[in-house]
Amino acid sequence: MERYERLPEEFILGASRLVPYKRLDTVIDLGNRAGVPVVIAGGGPELNRLKSQAADAGVPVFFLEDPSDVLLYAVFQKASVYVFPPVEDFGIMPIESIALGTPVLVNTEGGASESVARLRGGLVVEDFSSVEAITKLHEAIEQDMTNARAQVDYYSAEQFATRLTSWMAPYLGSLRGDGALGHGDAPCR
């Protein structure tokens, strides 16, 4: 935990596999423009390029290479905000961040924006290189996460099973004893 103890009191976090489409260079750039230290957690082929970018930044940038799950969750809890710029179909890490009480700043494109909106666990930005992104970063840092944390169970396995069963109920009533649809029953309405 020595690496954890060296982190600043306030910082933005970028955490994922260090590959180009995760856009962690955007996290460093945003922290630099906003004047907020940055922590990058993960491992991968972009590490040296990101370290080179960090060397030119005007704010401290810390790297936690391949952190354990325990360390990563502790860093999520300590972070002021988790910045998630990639376009993903879903994006579980923003939900994990919200569950741990840390607000997120995500891209308008992709599923992460829907999760953030549903949980009210952060803010959405269209262009991370804009002045608006800096403003929203600071707004996210100040966000009260109490209600968002309380609603994160929406994404639990139990809630998913309940919603899926409810959605499937009209079709499940048409099943024969062997699990196949009865003659003439359509799987969709």
C-alpha positions as CSV (number, residue, x, y, z in Angstrom):
1,M,0.0,0.0,0.0
2,E,3.1,2.2,-0.1
3,R,2.1,3.3,-3.7
4,Y,-1.4,4.2,-2.4
5,E,0.0,6.4,0.4
6,R,2.0,8.5,-2.0
7,L,-1.0,9.6,-4.0
8,P,-2.2,13.2,-3.7
9,E,-5.3,14.1,-1.6
10,E,-7.2,15.2,-4.8
11,F,-6.8,13.6,-8.2
12,I,-8.6,12.4,-11.2
13,L,-8.4,8.7,-12.0
14,G,-8.1,6.9,-15.3
15,A,-8.1,3.1,-14.9
16,S,-8.3,0.4,-17.5
17,R,-6.1,-1.7,-19.9
18,L,-3.6,0.7,-21.4
19,V,-4.6,0.4,-25.0
20,P,-5.3,3.2,-27.5
21,Y,-9.1,3.0,-27.6
22,K,-9.3,3.5,-23.9
23,R,-8.0,7.1,-24.5
24,L,-6.1,7.5,-21.2
25,D,-4.1,10.2,-22.9
26,T,-7.3,12.2,-22.7
27,V,-7.4,11.8,-18.9
28,I,-3.8,13.1,-18.6
29,D,-4.7,16.1,-20.9
30,L,-7.8,16.9,-19.0
31,G,-6.0,16.8,-15.7
32,N,-3.3,19.0,-17.1
33,R,-5.7,21.6,-18.4
34,A,-7.8,21.6,-15.3
35,G,-4.8,21.8,-13.0
36,V,-5.7,18.5,-11.1
37,P,-3.2,15.7,-10.5
38,V,-3.8,12.5,-12.4
39,V,-3.5,8.8,-11.5
40,I,-3.4,6.2,-14.3
41,A,-4.0,2.6,-13.1
42,G,-3.5,-0.4,-15.4
43,G,-1.1,-2.1,-17.7
44,G,-0.6,-2.5,-21.4
45,P,1.2,-1.5,-24.5
46,E,0.5,2.2,-24.1
47,L,2.4,2.6,-20.9
48,N,5.6,4.1,-22.3
49,R,3.7,6.6,-24.5
50,L,1.5,7.7,-21.6
51,K,4.6,8.1,-19.4
52,S,6.2,10.3,-22.1
53,Q,3.0,12.4,-22.2
54,A,3.0,12.6,-18.4
55,A,6.6,13.9,-18.3
56,D,5.5,16.9,-20.3
57,A,2.4,17.6,-18.2
58,G,2.2,20.6,-15.9
59,V,0.5,18.5,-13.1
60,P,1.8,15.4,-11.3
61,V,0.8,12.2,-13.0
62,F,1.2,8.9,-11.1
63,F,1.1,5.5,-12.6
64,L,0.0,2.3,-10.7
65,E,1.0,-0.5,-13.0
66,D,-1.1,-3.6,-12.9
67,P,-2.6,-2.8,-9.4
68,S,-4.3,-5.6,-7.5
69,D,-8.1,-5.5,-7.1
70,V,-7.7,-4.4,-3.5
71,L,-5.4,-1.5,-4.4
72,L,-7.6,-0.5,-7.4
73,Y,-10.7,-0.4,-5.3
74,A,-8.9,1.7,-2.7
75,V,-7.7,4.1,-5.4
76,F,-11.3,4.4,-6.8
77,Q,-12.5,5.3,-3.3
78,K,-9.8,7.9,-2.8
79,A,-10.1,9.5,-6.3
80,S,-12.0,12.8,-6.6
81,V,-13.5,11.6,-9.9
82,Y,-13.1,8.8,-12.4
83,V,-12.7,9.9,-16.0
84,F,-13.9,7.4,-18.6
85,P,-13.4,8.7,-22.1
86,P,-13.7,5.6,-24.3
87,V,-16.8,4.7,-26.3
88,E,-18.0,1.3,-24.9
89,D,-21.2,-0.7,-25.3
90,F,-21.6,-0.7,-21.5
91,G,-18.6,0.0,-19.3
92,I,-18.6,-1.7,-16.0
93,M,-15.8,0.5,-14.4
94,P,-18.0,3.6,-14.2
95,I,-20.6,1.6,-12.3
96,E,-17.9,0.2,-10.0
97,S,-16.7,3.8,-9.4
98,I,-20.2,4.9,-8.5
99,A,-20.7,1.9,-6.2
100,L,-17.5,3.0,-4.3
101,G,-18.8,6.5,-4.0
102,T,-16.6,8.2,-6.6
103,P,-18.4,10.3,-9.3
104,V,-17.6,9.7,-13.0
105,L,-17.1,11.9,-16.1
106,V,-17.9,9.9,-19.2
107,N,-18.3,10.4,-23.0
108,T,-21.8,11.1,-24.4
109,E,-21.3,8.2,-26.8
110,G,-21.8,4.6,-25.6
111,G,-23.5,2.8,-22.8
112,A,-21.5,4.5,-19.9
113,S,-23.5,7.7,-20.4
114,E,-26.7,5.8,-20.0
115,S,-25.5,4.2,-16.7
116,V,-24.3,7.6,-15.4
117,A,-27.7,9.2,-16.2
118,R,-29.7,6.4,-14.7
119,L,-27.7,6.4,-11.4
120,R,-27.0,10.2,-11.4
121,G,-23.5,9.2,-10.5
122,G,-21.5,11.8,-12.5
123,L,-21.6,13.9,-15.6
124,V,-21.5,13.4,-19.3
125,V,-19.3,15.4,-21.7
126,E,-19.3,15.5,-25.5
127,D,-15.7,16.8,-26.0
128,F,-13.0,16.1,-23.5
129,S,-10.8,18.7,-25.1
130,S,-13.4,21.5,-24.5
131,V,-13.6,24.1,-21.8
132,E,-16.9,22.5,-20.9
133,A,-15.0,19.4,-19.9
134,I,-13.0,21.3,-17.3
135,T,-16.2,22.8,-15.9
136,K,-18.0,19.5,-15.7
137,L,-14.9,17.8,-14.2
138,H,-15.0,20.3,-11.3
139,E,-18.8,19.9,-11.0
140,A,-18.4,16.1,-10.8
141,I,-15.8,16.4,-8.1
142,E,-18.4,18.3,-6.0
143,Q,-21.2,15.9,-6.7
144,D,-23.0,14.2,-3.7
145,M,-22.9,10.5,-4.4
146,T,-25.3,9.3,-1.7
147,N,-28.3,8.7,-4.0
148,A,-26.2,7.2,-6.8
149,R,-24.6,4.7,-4.5
150,A,-28.1,3.7,-3.2
151,Q,-29.3,3.0,-6.7
152,V,-26.3,1.0,-8.0
153,D,-28.1,-2.3,-7.2
154,Y,-30.0,-1.7,-10.4
155,Y,-27.0,-3.4,-12.1
156,S,-26.8,-6.4,-9.6
157,A,-27.2,-9.9,-10.8
158,E,-30.4,-10.3,-8.7
159,Q,-32.0,-7.2,-10.3
160,F,-31.0,-8.3,-13.7
161,A,-32.6,-11.8,-13.1
162,T,-35.8,-10.2,-11.8
163,R,-36.1,-7.8,-14.8
164,L,-35.3,-10.6,-17.3
165,T,-37.8,-13.0,-15.7
166,S,-40.5,-10.3,-15.8
167,W,-39.7,-9.5,-19.4
168,M,-39.8,-13.2,-20.4
169,A,-43.0,-14.0,-18.3
170,P,-45.4,-13.7,-21.3
171,Y,-43.3,-16.2,-23.2
172,L,-42.6,-18.5,-20.4
173,G,-46.3,-19.2,-20.0
174,S,-46.3,-20.7,-23.5
175,L,-43.6,-23.2,-22.8
176,R,-44.5,-26.9,-22.9
177,G,-43.3,-29.2,-20.2
178,D,-40.1,-30.0,-22.2
179,G,-39.1,-26.3,-22.4
180,A,-39.9,-25.9,-26.0
181,L,-42.5,-23.4,-27.3
182,G,-45.9,-24.9,-27.9
183,H,-47.1,-25.5,-31.5
184,G,-47.9,-22.2,-33.1
185,D,-46.4,-20.1,-30.3
186,A,-44.1,-17.4,-31.6
187,P,-41.0,-16.5,-29.5
188,C,-41.7,-12.8,-30.1
189,R,-44.9,-10.7,-30.2
